[in-house]
Amino acid sequence: MLKNLLVLLLALSLIGCTTMRAVDTAAPRAIQDNVDVGDIVRVALTSGPVYELTVKQVTPTFLVGVDRDGKSWKVTAAQIKDLSVKKTSGLKTTGLVFVLGILAAVGLAVFGAYTLTHSN
């Protein structure tokens, strides 16, 4: 049982807590300073469409990404209305795993105490 609990906690720590962070694209070099190759971004264009892309290339003035269907998109800074980048928070993930570990230890202690007192 303890082994299963450890496997669960390890799996949760690998998942990570992610959040979308807005990027102010009006600032010079904002795209290049806040977006990395491999990041997942949500791009809302001034023309209306919104895309979720996996970034393949980043420059100060544009980014190139691939959508879920495998289609490649080149988006210039001038075309972007809103840009958000999905980032993993190590602190949130560590906190979650720590709290779950404490809850699991308390649960095991209560279960063990109950089992010992009701073993007759």
MDTraj code that builds the backbone (N, CA, C; nanometers):
import mdtraj as md
import numpy as np

residues = "MET LEU LYS ASN LEU LEU VAL LEU LEU LEU ALA LEU SER LEU ILE GLY CYS THR THR MET ARG ALA VAL ASP THR ALA ALA PRO ARG ALA ILE GLN ASP ASN VAL ASP VAL GLY ASP ILE VAL ARG VAL ALA LEU THR SER GLY PRO VAL TYR GLU LEU THR VAL LYS GLN VAL THR PRO THR PHE LEU VAL GLY VAL ASP ARG ASP GLY LYS SER TRP LYS VAL THR ALA ALA GLN ILE LYS ASP LEU SER VAL LYS LYS THR SER GLY LEU LYS THR THR GLY LEU VAL PHE VAL LEU GLY ILE LEU ALA ALA VAL GLY LEU ALA VAL PHE GLY ALA TYR THR LEU THR HIS SER ASN".split()
xyz = np.array([
    [0.0817, -0.1191, 0.0000],
    [0.0000, 0.0000, 0.0000],
    [0.0868, 0.1265, 0.0000],
    [0.1922, 0.1256, 0.0820],
    [0.2826, 0.2395, 0.0858],
    [0.3512, 0.2605, -0.0491],
    [0.3850, 0.1509, -0.1152],
    [0.4482, 0.1588, -0.2468],
    [0.3542, 0.2270, -0.3468],
    [0.2258, 0.1913, -0.3431],
    [0.1281, 0.2536, -0.4333],
    [0.1153, 0.4025, -0.4055],
    [0.1188, 0.4392, -0.2779],
    [0.1102, 0.5798, -0.2404],
    [0.2302, 0.6575, -0.2933],
    [0.3484, 0.6012, -0.2801],
    [0.4686, 0.6674, -0.3306],
    [0.4644, 0.6831, -0.4821],
    [0.4146, 0.5818, -0.5512],
    [0.4019, 0.5904, -0.6970],
    [0.3038, 0.7016, -0.7345],
    [0.1929, 0.7137, -0.6617],
    [0.0942, 0.8186, -0.6879],
    [0.1551, 0.9567, -0.6658],
    [0.2269, 0.9743, -0.5558],
    [0.2896, 1.1038, -0.5279],
    [0.3940, 1.1395, -0.6333],
    [0.4701, 1.0422, -0.6770],
    [0.5692, 1.0664, -0.7823],
    [0.5002, 1.1074, -0.9121],
    [0.3928, 1.0388, -0.9465],
    [0.3195, 1.0725, -1.0693],
    [0.2645, 1.2144, -1.0620],
    [0.2103, 1.2534, -0.9476],
    [0.1585, 1.3892, -0.9328],
    [0.2690, 1.4931, -0.9437],
    [0.3868, 1.4608, -0.8917],
    [0.4959, 1.5573, -0.9000],
    [0.5438, 1.5753, -1.0433],
    [0.5285, 1.4740, -1.1268],
    [0.5706, 1.4843, -1.2662],
    [0.4699, 1.5603, -1.3514],
    [0.3439, 1.5604, -1.3104],
    [0.2402, 1.6298, -1.3871],
    [0.2651, 1.7791, -1.3863],
    [0.2865, 1.8340, -1.2713],
    [0.3142, 1.9762, -1.2591],
    [0.1881, 2.0607, -1.2645],
    [0.1936, 2.1739, -1.1985],
    [0.0844, 2.2704, -1.2009],
    [0.1175, 2.3731, -1.3078],
    [0.0284, 2.3887, -1.4024],
    [0.0536, 2.4826, -1.5103],
    [-0.0425, 2.5999, -1.5021],
    [-0.0002, 2.7131, -1.5556],
    [-0.0839, 2.8304, -1.5613],
    [-0.0522, 2.9058, -1.6901],
    [-0.1490, 2.9775, -1.7389],
    [-0.1283, 3.0611, -1.8571],
    [-0.0869, 3.2002, -1.8095],
    [0.0259, 3.2480, -1.8596],
    [0.0762, 3.3805, -1.8228],
    [0.0669, 3.4739, -1.9422],
    [0.0045, 3.5883, -1.9201],
    [-0.0119, 3.6867, -2.0272],
    [0.1222, 3.7531, -2.0585],
    [0.1417, 3.7846, -2.1863],
    [0.2627, 3.8533, -2.2321],
    [0.2204, 3.9858, -2.2929],
    [0.2844, 4.0948, -2.2495],
    [0.2565, 4.2267, -2.3052],
    [0.3357, 4.2408, -2.4343],
    [0.2694, 4.2134, -2.5463],
    [0.3390, 4.2126, -2.6752],
    [0.3740, 4.3523, -2.7251],
    [0.3237, 4.4571, -2.6577],
    [0.3576, 4.5933, -2.7002],
    [0.5012, 4.6285, -2.6624],
    [0.5546, 4.5622, -2.5613],
    [0.6915, 4.5897, -2.5184],
    [0.7900, 4.5333, -2.6215],
    [0.8982, 4.6070, -2.6495],
    [0.9994, 4.5565, -2.7424],
    [1.0577, 4.4236, -2.6928],
    [1.0766, 4.3303, -2.7805],
    [1.1356, 4.1992, -2.7518],
    [1.0525, 4.1148, -2.6551],
    [0.9280, 4.1532, -2.6298],
    [0.8445, 4.0807, -2.5332],
    [0.8244, 3.9350, -2.5735],
    [0.8054, 3.9122, -2.7026],
    [0.7835, 3.7744, -2.7485],
    [0.9081, 3.6912, -2.7216],
    [1.0229, 3.7392, -2.7652],
    [1.1460, 3.6627, -2.7504],
    [1.1862, 3.6466, -2.6036],
    [1.1570, 3.7458, -2.5200],
    [1.1958, 3.7388, -2.3797],
    [1.1045, 3.6486, -2.2961],
    [0.9819, 3.6235, -2.3426],
    [0.8854, 3.5488, -2.2623],
    [0.8430, 3.4143, -2.3197],
    [0.8784, 3.3883, -2.4438],
    [0.8371, 3.2649, -2.5102],
    [0.9611, 3.1872, -2.5523],
    [0.9601, 3.0573, -2.5240],
    [1.0718, 2.9708, -2.5617],
    [1.0236, 2.8635, -2.6580],
    [1.1157, 2.8116, -2.7384],
    [1.0834, 2.6999, -2.8267],
    [1.0343, 2.5844, -2.7391],
    [0.9217, 2.5245, -2.7784],
    [0.8626, 2.4159, -2.7022],
    [0.7483, 2.4591, -2.6124],
    [0.7388, 2.5895, -2.5838],
    [0.6273, 2.6394, -2.5031],
    [0.4957, 2.6210, -2.5768],
    [0.3896, 2.6106, -2.5013],
    [0.2551, 2.6108, -2.5587],
    [0.1983, 2.7493, -2.5346],
    [0.1528, 2.8142, -2.6422],
    [0.0992, 2.9498, -2.6322],
    [-0.0440, 2.9540, -2.6839],
    [-0.1196, 3.0466, -2.6294],
    [-0.2534, 3.0762, -2.6819],
    [-0.2434, 3.2157, -2.7418],
    [-0.2693, 3.2237, -2.8718],
    [-0.2549, 3.3489, -2.9455],
    [-0.3917, 3.3931, -2.9966],
    [-0.4337, 3.5121, -2.9550],
    [-0.5556, 3.5729, -3.0086],
    [-0.5117, 3.6792, -3.1081],
    [-0.5565, 3.6651, -3.2310],
    [-0.5159, 3.7586, -3.3362],
    [-0.6097, 3.8788, -3.3414],
    [-0.5584, 3.9910, -3.3911],
    [-0.6403, 4.1111, -3.4060],
    [-0.7548, 4.0867, -3.5044],
    [-0.7386, 3.9911, -3.5953],
    [-0.8426, 3.9590, -3.6935],
    [-0.9520, 3.8676, -3.6358],
    [-0.9334, 3.8192, -3.5100],
    [-1.0378, 3.7400, -3.4465],
    [-1.0030, 3.5988, -3.4032],
    [-0.9365, 3.5182, -3.4870],
    [-0.9116, 3.3796, -3.4473],
    [-0.8190, 3.3674, -3.3250],
    [-0.8359, 3.2561, -3.2533],
    [-0.7507, 3.2231, -3.1396],
    [-0.6905, 3.0854, -3.1660],
    [-0.5605, 3.0733, -3.1496],
    [-0.4911, 2.9477, -3.1757],
    [-0.4113, 2.9044, -3.0525],
    [-0.4033, 2.7739, -3.0330],
    [-0.3117, 2.7185, -2.9333],
    [-0.2013, 2.6496, -3.0116],
    [-0.0787, 2.6960, -2.9914],
    [0.0346, 2.6495, -3.0713],
    [0.1488, 2.6004, -2.9843],
    [0.2209, 2.5035, -3.0350],
    [0.3485, 2.4633, -2.9757],
    [0.4555, 2.5387, -3.0530],
    [0.5336, 2.6193, -2.9828],
    [0.6285, 2.7103, -3.0461],
    [0.7482, 2.6336, -3.1031],
    [0.7798, 2.6654, -3.2296],
    [0.8935, 2.6049, -3.2989],
    [1.0068, 2.7043, -3.3230],
    [0.9739, 2.8333, -3.3324],
    [1.0745, 2.9371, -3.3561],
    [1.0254, 3.0673, -3.2939],
    [1.1195, 3.1444, -3.2366],
    [1.0860, 3.2730, -3.1747],
    [1.1888, 3.3764, -3.2165],
    [1.1413, 3.4950, -3.2544],
    [1.2294, 3.6087, -3.2827],
    [1.1705, 3.7294, -3.2094],
    [1.2375, 3.8431, -3.2110],
    [1.1803, 3.9619, -3.1454],
    [1.0489, 4.0080, -3.2092],
    [1.0260, 3.9728, -3.3347],
    [0.9085, 4.0276, -3.4045],
    [0.8029, 3.9248, -3.4448],
    [0.8314, 3.7958, -3.4331],
    [0.7309, 3.6946, -3.4686],
    [0.7606, 3.5627, -3.4003],
    [0.6611, 3.4746, -3.4055],
    [0.6824, 3.3377, -3.3599],
    [0.6214, 3.2432, -3.4612],
    [0.6754, 3.1231, -3.4668],
    [0.6230, 3.0175, -3.5528],
    [0.5836, 2.9031, -3.4610],
    [0.4614, 2.8528, -3.4815],
    [0.4142, 2.7433, -3.3997],
    [0.3302, 2.6466, -3.4800],
    [0.3047, 2.5309, -3.4203],
    [0.2261, 2.4262, -3.4847],
    [0.1020, 2.4011, -3.3996],
    [-0.0147, 2.3956, -3.4655],
    [-0.1379, 2.3679, -3.3918],
    [-0.1571, 2.2178, -3.3730],
    [-0.2675, 2.1791, -3.3112],
    [-0.2931, 2.0371, -3.2811],
    [-0.3086, 1.9516, -3.4061],
    [-0.3443, 2.0144, -3.5164],
    [-0.3609, 1.9414, -3.6415],
    [-0.2305, 1.9303, -3.7211],
    [-0.1225, 1.9892, -3.6672],
    [0.0061, 1.9829, -3.7351],
    [0.0301, 2.0960, -3.8330],
    [-0.0640, 2.1904, -3.8411],
    [-0.0488, 2.3037, -3.9325],
    [0.0428, 2.4087, -3.8700],
    [0.1372, 2.4589, -3.9494],
    [0.2330, 2.5581, -3.9032],
    [0.1772, 2.6997, -3.9231],
    [0.1998, 2.7854, -3.8233],
    [0.1536, 2.9237, -3.8277],
    [0.2693, 3.0170, -3.7954],
    [0.2846, 3.1224, -3.8760],
    [0.3793, 3.2297, -3.8450],
    [0.2959, 3.3508, -3.8061],
    [0.3186, 3.4001, -3.6857],
    [0.2389, 3.5111, -3.6334],
    [0.3332, 3.6250, -3.5976],
    [0.3101, 3.7413, -3.6567],
    [0.3929, 3.8580, -3.6265],
    [0.3373, 3.9291, -3.5028],
    [0.4217, 4.0074, -3.4375],
    [0.3798, 4.0825, -3.3189],
    [0.2630, 4.1745, -3.3514],
    [0.2616, 4.2315, -3.4721],
    [0.1537, 4.3230, -3.5116],
    [0.0185, 4.2522, -3.5226],
    [0.0184, 4.1222, -3.5475],
    [-0.1061, 4.0456, -3.5607],
    [-0.1641, 4.0015, -3.4264],
    [-0.0858, 4.0112, -3.3204],
    [-0.1263, 3.9558, -3.1920],
    [-0.2060, 4.0565, -3.1100],
    [-0.3269, 4.0143, -3.0728],
    [-0.4098, 4.0937, -2.9820],
    [-0.3766, 4.0555, -2.8376],
    [-0.3750, 3.9257, -2.8082],
    [-0.3396, 3.8732, -2.6753],
    [-0.2503, 3.7512, -2.6928],
    [-0.1533, 3.7365, -2.6034],
    [-0.0632, 3.6224, -2.6058],
    [-0.0462, 3.5716, -2.4639],
    [-0.0695, 3.4427, -2.4444],
    [-0.0493, 3.3794, -2.3142],
    [0.0412, 3.2587, -2.3340],
    [0.1288, 3.2361, -2.2356],
    [0.2234, 3.1254, -2.2414],
    [0.1932, 3.0309, -2.1259],
    [0.1848, 2.9006, -2.1572],
    [0.1620, 2.8007, -2.0524],
    [0.2963, 2.7706, -1.9869],
    [0.3024, 2.7923, -1.8566],
    [0.4255, 2.7687, -1.7807],
    [0.3954, 2.6739, -1.6649],
    [0.4933, 2.5926, -1.6298],
    [0.4811, 2.5021, -1.5168],
    [0.5407, 2.5691, -1.3939],
    [0.4672, 2.5631, -1.2832],
    [0.5134, 2.6227, -1.1590],
    [0.5696, 2.5145, -1.0682],
    [0.6999, 2.5135, -1.0506],
    [0.7641, 2.4162, -0.9633],
    [0.7214, 2.4321, -0.8187],
    [0.7010, 2.5555, -0.7740],
    [0.6608, 2.5802, -0.6359],
    [0.5217, 2.5242, -0.6084],
    [0.4280, 2.5477, -0.7001],
    [0.2927, 2.4935, -0.6820],
    [0.2945, 2.3414, -0.6822],
    [0.3705, 2.2831, -0.7718],
    [0.3784, 2.1371, -0.7805],
    [0.4377, 2.0786, -0.6531],
    [0.5465, 2.1387, -0.6041],
    [0.6093, 2.0913, -0.4816],
    [0.5126, 2.1021, -0.3640],
    [0.4425, 2.2140, -0.3559],
    [0.3444, 2.2329, -0.2488],
    [0.2339, 2.1293, -0.2537],
    [0.1835, 2.1023, -0.3726],
    [0.0773, 2.0033, -0.3891],
    [0.1238, 1.8650, -0.3445],
    [0.2411, 1.8254, -0.3889],
    [0.2939, 1.6937, -0.3519],
    [0.3186, 1.6866, -0.2010],
    [0.3684, 1.7931, -0.1413],
    [0.3935, 1.7961, 0.0029],
    [0.2639, 1.7792, 0.0809],
    [0.1617, 1.8566, 0.0447],
    [0.0322, 1.8480, 0.1140],
    [-0.0295, 1.7096, 0.0957],
    [-0.0248, 1.6563, -0.0248],
    [-0.0795, 1.5223, -0.0480],
    [-0.0024, 1.4163, 0.0309],
    [0.1275, 1.4335, 0.0440],
    [0.2087, 1.3404, 0.1225],
    [0.1695, 1.3427, 0.2694],
    [0.1469, 1.4622, 0.3227],
    [0.1041, 1.4740, 0.4628],
    [-0.0327, 1.4096, 0.4816],
    [-0.1254, 1.4396, 0.3908],
    [-0.2603, 1.3803, 0.4010],
    [-0.2539, 1.2273, 0.3922],
    [-0.1694, 1.1774, 0.3060],
    [-0.1564, 1.0316, 0.2921],
    [-0.0983, 0.9713, 0.4195],
    [0.0025, 1.0362, 0.4777],
    [0.0624, 0.9850, 0.6012],
    [-0.0390, 0.9846, 0.7149],
    [-0.1178, 1.0906, 0.7257],
    [-0.2228, 1.0961, 0.8289],
    [-0.3254, 0.9864, 0.8037],
    [-0.3646, 0.9685, 0.6781],
    [-0.4613, 0.8640, 0.6444],
    [-0.4098, 0.7254, 0.6782],
    [-0.2836, 0.7004, 0.6490],
    [-0.2247, 0.5706, 0.6825],
    [-0.2165, 0.5492, 0.8330],
    [-0.1824, 0.6558, 0.9059],
    [-0.1743, 0.6444, 1.0519],
    [-0.3119, 0.6140, 1.1116],
    [-0.4148, 0.6826, 1.0640],
    [-0.5514, 0.6585, 1.1128],
    [-0.5948, 0.5170, 1.0768],
    [-0.5670, 0.4750, 0.9548],
    [-0.6043, 0.3401, 0.9118],
    [-0.5312, 0.2347, 0.9954],
    [-0.4015, 0.2562, 1.0212],
    [-0.3244, 0.1628, 1.1025],
    [-0.3755, 0.1548, 1.2444],
    [-0.4069, 0.2718, 1.3036],
    [-0.4598, 0.2735, 1.4402],
    [-0.5944, 0.2026, 1.4467],
    [-0.6791, 0.2269, 1.3482],
    [-0.8108, 0.1618, 1.3445],
    [-0.7954, 0.0105, 1.3309],
    [-0.7045, -0.0318, 1.2437],
    [-0.6822, -0.1745, 1.2215],
    [-0.6311, -0.2427, 1.3483],
    [-0.5398, -0.1767, 1.4218],
    [-0.4852, -0.2339, 1.5454],
    [-0.5917, -0.2454, 1.6548],
    [-0.6785, -0.1467, 1.6638],
    [-0.7790, -0.1481, 1.7711],
    [-0.8965, -0.2398, 1.7387],
    [-0.9144, -0.2730, 1.6136],
    [-1.0283, -0.3585, 1.5752],
    [-0.9824, -0.4935, 1.5166],
    [-0.8652, -0.5397, 1.5553],
    [-0.8137, -0.6645, 1.5010],
    [-0.8703, -0.7879, 1.5687],
    [-0.9404, -0.7734, 1.6763],
    [-0.9990, -0.8897, 1.7474],
    [-1.1213, -0.9340, 1.6819],
])
top = md.Topology()
chain = top.add_chain()
for i, resn in enumerate(residues, 1):
    res = top.add_residue(resn, chain, resSeq=i)
    for name in ("N", "CA", "C"):
        top.add_atom(name, md.element.get_by_symbol(name[0]), res)
traj = md.Trajectory(xyz[None], top)
